Amino acid sequence: MSTQVVVLGSGYAGAGAVKRLEEELGYDAELTWVAEHDYHLVLHEVHRCIRDPSVESSIAIPIDDVKSPETNFVKGRATNVDIDERVVELEGGDTVDYDYLLVAIGSSTAFFGIEGLKKYAHQLKGLDDAREIHQDIKQASADASRDDPAKVVIGGAGLSGIQTAAEVAEYRDQNRAPIDIQLVEGMDEIFPGNDPELQGALRKRLEALDIEILTGDFISNVDEETVYIGGGEDEDPDELAYDVLVWTGGITGQPEAQDVDLEQDERSHRFYAEDDFQTSDDRVFAVGDCALVEQGSDNVAPPTAQAAWDAADVAGENVSRAMDGRPLKRWSFTDKGTVISIGHDAVAHAVKFPVVGEFPVNVFGGPLARMLKKGIAANWIADVTTVNHALSAWSDL
């Protein structure tokens, strides 16, 4: 009887692991890919759909264009994993048996218990979210005027928040729409914890797009019309009226993860994994944002697309190695730099090129940064599909 190998999730980690497993597994194994959507989304480009929903045809890649014909695909959302019985339970009651399981279900948005935030804010975790943000901004600006512009507030000035704010600004400028944009960050600077030179370059470009940046106070409460910032025992919070609110302020594990009998962080419900991606069950591996992958003392891999891409290849190989009783490979993340899109522009930081090594300029923008941003996305699309698919998507990236 064939060994049943199951991969959960169609994000970067899931798609990359499937591609590697297809190379690794022999005739005596059967690979099944389970995912909620029948497409792989190039998630780090989904903010483009806020400005132009037609971009989704370039960044939502049909599963059949990724997997080989021999790989089984099951569309469904995993609601639980029975570790003892080795069964994945799906929404609706269907089940999928496994001998080895690789969990790559990604993350969900963290709302940190802020009253009203989950109820009233959009998030940006998929195509449906981008479509809804686009529609609400379109409607709000249609109902607005130059004297009374639509107010769009983006909470969280990390990577997603910065790129979202810039796309809203590009939509405003392309459509001559009456929109005011405010980007709110609780820490003292945007893109917190990063190089001040990079922070300054990002701030300069956002302000050039007429985006108001508010830092140093956290969102404390949200109602249907107002975002409340700061405040305490002796002072009232500041109030920001909004028509459209988007929250990009953090990640946590998927809600279904807390019922899975694997060692996990009690607060975030992300699975603990060794640097070989093995979890507390030696037949279950975890990779990507759903996992806290050990990287030395008190360190874990960052929840970034770059890390997921890199890890997926080793995780897929290690599942095959575990089946064969071979030693598992250890993985460590090496940061190759950061490239952030600011609408039509982009900013790159600490970029390391293959062979050449680290680029001599620490932070740069302009045509080279824009081409690099496109090239990263195109390279990923080519890796999981074909070069022709990447070329056809180029203009939208």
C-alpha positions in Angstrom: 0.0 0.0 0.0 1.3 3.5 -0.9 2.5 5.8 1.8 0.1 8.7 2.1 1.7 12.2 2.2 -0.5 15.2 2.8 0.3 18.9 2.5 -2.1 21.4 4.0 -2.2 24.9 2.6 -1.6 26.6 -0.7 0.5 29.6 0.3 4.2 30.0 -0.4 5.2 27.2 2.1 2.6 24.8 0.9 3.1 25.4 -2.9 6.9 25.2 -2.5 6.8 22.0 -0.4 4.5 20.3 -2.9 6.9 21.1 -5.8 9.8 19.6 -3.8 7.8 16.6 -2.7 6.9 15.9 -6.3 10.6 15.7 -7.1 11.4 13.6 -4.0 8.7 11.0 -3.6 9.0 7.7 -5.3 6.4 5.4 -6.9 5.5 3.9 -3.5 4.1 7.3 -2.1 0.9 9.2 -2.9 0.8 12.9 -2.5 -2.4 14.8 -1.6 -2.6 18.6 -1.5 -5.4 20.0 0.6 -6.2 23.7 0.5 -9.2 26.1 1.1 -8.7 27.7 -2.3 -8.1 26.1 -5.7 -5.4 28.6 -6.5 -2.0 29.7 -5.1 -2.0 33.4 -4.2 1.2 35.4 -4.6 0.3 37.1 -1.3 3.0 39.7 -1.2 1.4 41.3 -4.3 -2.2 41.2 -3.2 -2.2 44.8 -2.2 -2.0 45.6 -6.0 -5.7 44.5 -6.2 -6.8 47.3 -4.0 -5.9 49.7 -6.8 -6.8 47.4 -9.7 -8.8 44.2 -9.1 -7.9 42.9 -12.5 -4.3 42.2 -11.2 -5.7 39.1 -9.5 -5.6 37.2 -12.8 -1.8 37.4 -12.6 -1.3 36.6 -9.0 -3.9 34.0 -8.3 -2.4 30.9 -10.0 -4.7 27.9 -10.5 -3.6 24.8 -8.5 -3.5 22.8 -11.7 -0.9 25.1 -13.1 1.3 24.4 -10.0 1.0 20.7 -9.2 1.7 17.7 -11.4 -1.2 15.6 -12.7 -0.1 12.8 -10.3 -0.7 14.9 -7.2 -4.2 14.7 -5.8 -5.9 18.0 -4.9 -8.7 18.3 -2.3 -10.4 21.6 -1.9 -11.5 22.2 1.7 -10.6 24.0 4.9 -8.9 21.8 7.5 -10.7 22.1 10.8 -8.7 19.6 12.9 -6.0 17.0 12.8 -6.4 13.8 14.7 -2.8 13.0 15.5 -3.6 9.5 17.0 -5.7 8.4 14.0 -3.6 10.3 11.5 -6.6 11.9 9.9 -7.2 15.5 8.7 -10.8 16.6 9.3 -12.3 19.1 6.8 -15.1 21.5 7.1 -18.3 19.7 6.0 -17.2 16.4 7.5 -14.9 15.0 4.9 -11.6 13.4 6.0 -8.1 12.8 4.5 -5.9 10.0 5.9 -2.1 10.5 6.1 1.0 8.7 7.0 3.1 11.9 6.9 1.7 15.4 7.2 3.1 18.8 6.3 1.1 21.7 7.8 1.5 25.0 6.0 -1.8 26.7 6.7 -0.5 30.2 7.2 -1.7 32.7 9.7 -4.7 34.9 10.6 -4.9 38.5 11.6 -4.2 39.4 15.2 -6.6 42.0 16.6 -5.0 42.0 20.1 -8.3 42.3 21.9 -8.9 45.9 20.7 -12.6 46.5 21.1 -14.5 46.8 17.8 -11.4 46.3 15.6 -12.3 42.9 14.3 -15.9 43.9 13.7 -15.3 47.1 11.8 -11.9 46.8 10.1 -10.9 45.1 6.9 -7.9 42.8 6.9 -5.7 41.9 4.0 -5.1 38.2 4.0 -6.5 37.2 0.6 -8.2 38.1 -2.6 -11.7 38.6 -1.1 -10.2 41.1 1.4 -8.5 43.1 -1.4 -11.7 43.1 -3.5 -13.8 44.3 -0.5 -11.3 47.1 0.3 -11.4 48.2 -3.3 -15.2 48.3 -3.4 -15.5 50.2 -0.1 -12.9 52.8 -1.1 -14.6 53.2 -4.5 -18.0 53.7 -2.9 -16.7 56.0 -0.2 -15.0 58.2 -2.7 -18.1 58.3 -4.9 -20.1 59.5 -1.9 -17.5 62.1 -1.0 -16.5 65.5 -2.3 -13.4 67.8 -2.4 -14.8 69.7 0.6 -15.7 66.5 2.4 -13.3 63.7 1.2 -13.6 60.1 2.1 -11.4 59.1 5.0 -9.3 55.9 4.8 -7.4 54.8 7.9 -4.8 52.0 7.8 -3.8 50.6 11.2 -0.3 49.2 11.4 2.7 50.5 9.5 4.6 47.3 8.9 5.1 45.9 5.4 1.4 45.3 4.7 0.2 48.6 6.1 2.8 50.6 4.2 2.0 48.9 0.9 -1.7 49.2 1.4 -1.6 52.9 2.2 0.5 53.5 -1.0 -2.0 51.5 -3.2 -4.9 53.5 -1.8 -3.0 56.7 -2.7 -2.3 55.4 -6.2 -6.1 54.6 -6.6 -6.9 58.1 -5.4 -4.5 59.7 -7.9 -5.4 57.6 -10.9 -9.1 58.2 -10.3 -8.9 61.8 -9.1 -10.8 60.6 -6.1 -11.4 62.8 -3.0 -9.7 60.6 -0.4 -7.7 61.5 2.7 -5.3 58.7 3.9 -4.0 58.2 7.5 -1.4 55.5 8.4 -1.4 54.8 12.2 1.4 53.0 14.0 1.6 52.5 17.7 5.4 52.5 17.8 7.5 55.6 17.4 8.4 54.9 13.7 7.0 53.2 10.7 8.4 49.7 9.8 9.3 49.3 13.5 12.5 47.6 14.5 14.2 48.2 11.1 17.1 50.3 9.9 16.4 54.0 10.5 17.7 54.8 7.0 15.1 52.4 5.5 12.4 53.9 7.8 13.3 57.4 6.6 13.2 56.4 2.9 9.8 54.8 3.4 8.4 57.8 5.3 9.7 60.2 2.6 7.9 58.4 -0.2 4.7 57.9 1.8 4.5 61.6 2.6 5.2 62.5 -1.0 2.0 60.5 -1.8 0.2 62.8 0.7 -0.3 60.1 3.3 -0.5 61.4 6.8 1.6 59.3 9.2 0.6 59.1 12.9 3.0 57.3 15.2 3.6 56.8 18.9 0.1 55.9 20.1 -1.8 52.6 19.7 -5.4 52.2 18.6 -7.4 51.7 21.8 -10.9 51.3 20.5 -13.0 51.3 17.3 -16.6 52.0 16.6 -18.6 52.2 13.4 -17.4 55.7 12.5 -14.3 56.4 14.7 -10.9 55.1 15.5 -9.7 56.1 19.0 -6.0 56.4 19.5 -4.1 56.6 22.8 -5.8 57.9 25.9 -5.5 56.7 29.4 -6.7 57.4 33.0 -5.9 61.1 32.8 -6.5 61.9 29.1 -9.0 61.3 26.4 -8.0 59.4 23.3 -7.6 61.2 20.0 -10.4 60.5 17.5 -10.1 59.7 13.8 -13.3 59.6 11.8 -13.1 57.0 9.0 -15.1 55.7 6.1 -12.9 52.7 5.4 -10.6 51.1 8.0 -8.0 48.5 7.2 -6.0 46.7 9.9 -2.6 45.1 9.2 -1.2 45.2 12.7 0.0 41.6 13.3 -0.5 37.9 12.8 -1.5 34.9 14.9 -2.2 31.3 14.2 -5.3 30.0 12.5 -8.2 29.5 14.9 -8.5 25.8 14.1 -4.9 25.2 15.2 -5.7 25.5 18.9 -7.6 22.2 18.8 -4.7 20.3 17.2 -2.8 18.1 19.7 0.7 19.5 18.8 2.9 21.6 21.0 2.1 25.2 20.3 2.4 28.7 21.6 -0.5 29.2 24.1 -1.3 32.7 22.9 -0.7 32.6 19.2 -1.4 28.9 18.6 1.5 28.7 16.2 3.1 25.2 16.2 6.6 24.7 17.6 8.9 23.1 15.1 12.6 22.2 15.2 14.9 23.6 12.6 14.2 20.5 10.6 10.4 21.4 10.7 9.5 18.4 12.8 6.8 19.1 15.4 6.1 17.3 18.7 4.8 14.4 16.5 7.5 12.9 14.4 5.1 12.3 11.4 3.9 15.9 11.4 6.0 18.8 10.0 5.1 22.5 10.1 6.4 25.3 7.9 5.6 28.9 7.1 3.6 31.4 9.2 1.7 28.7 11.1 5.0 27.5 12.7 7.6 28.8 15.1 10.6 27.3 13.5 13.6 27.2 15.9 16.6 29.2 14.8 19.0 28.9 17.7 18.6 30.0 21.3 15.3 31.9 21.8 15.0 32.7 18.1 12.5 31.6 15.5 12.3 32.2 11.7 10.5 35.4 10.7 6.9 35.1 9.3 7.9 36.5 5.9 7.3 35.3 2.3 11.1 35.1 1.9 11.5 32.7 4.8 8.5 30.6 3.7 9.9 30.2 0.1 13.3 29.2 1.4 12.0 26.9 4.1 9.5 25.1 1.9 12.2 23.4 -0.2 13.9 21.9 2.8 10.7 21.0 4.6 9.4 19.0 1.5 12.7 17.2 1.3 12.7 16.4 5.0 9.3 14.7 4.8 10.7 12.4 2.1 13.8 11.8 4.3 11.7 10.9 7.3 9.8 8.4 5.2 13.1 6.7 4.2 14.6 6.8 7.6 17.4 9.2 6.5 18.8 12.0 8.6 16.8 15.3 8.4 18.4 18.4 7.1 18.7 21.5 9.4 17.5 24.8 8.0 18.6 28.3 9.0 17.2 31.5 7.5 19.5 33.9 5.8 18.0 37.3 5.1 18.6 38.3 1.5 17.3 41.8 2.0 14.0 43.6 1.9 12.1 45.2 -1.1 8.9 47.1 -0.4 6.6 48.6 -3.0 5.3 52.1 -2.5 2.7 52.3 -5.2 4.6 52.5 -8.5 7.8 53.0 -6.7 9.8 50.6 -4.5 12.5 50.8 -1.8 15.2 48.1 -1.3 17.3 47.5 1.7 20.4 45.4 2.4 19.9 43.4 -0.8 22.2 40.4 -1.4 22.4 39.3 -5.0 23.4 35.7 -6.1 27.2 35.4 -6.8 27.7 39.2 -6.6 26.8 39.4 -2.9 25.6 42.4 -1.0 24.7 45.5 -3.0 27.0 48.4 -2.1 24.2 50.8 -1.4 22.3 50.0 1.8 19.0 51.7 0.8 17.9 52.6 -2.7 14.8 53.2 -4.7 14.1 54.1 -8.3 14.1 51.9 -11.4 16.5 49.3 -9.9 14.3 48.8 -6.8 11.2 48.6 -9.0 12.8 46.0 -11.3 14.0 44.0 -8.3 10.5 43.9 -6.8 9.1 42.7 -10.1 11.9 40.2 -10.5 11.3 38.6 -7.0 7.6 38.0 -7.7 8.3 36.8 -11.3 11.0 34.4 -10.1 8.6 32.8 -7.6 5.9 32.5 -10.2 8.4 30.9 -12.6 9.5 28.5 -9.9 6.1 27.2 -9.1 4.7 27.3 -12.7 6.6 28.3 -15.9 8.7 31.2 -17.2 5.9 32.0 -19.6 3.4 32.4 -16.8 5.9 34.8 -15.0 6.3 36.8 -18.2 2.6 37.2 -18.7 2.2 38.5 -15.1 5.2 40.9 -15.4 3.2 44.1 -16.1 1.0 43.6 -13.1 3.7 43.0 -10.6 
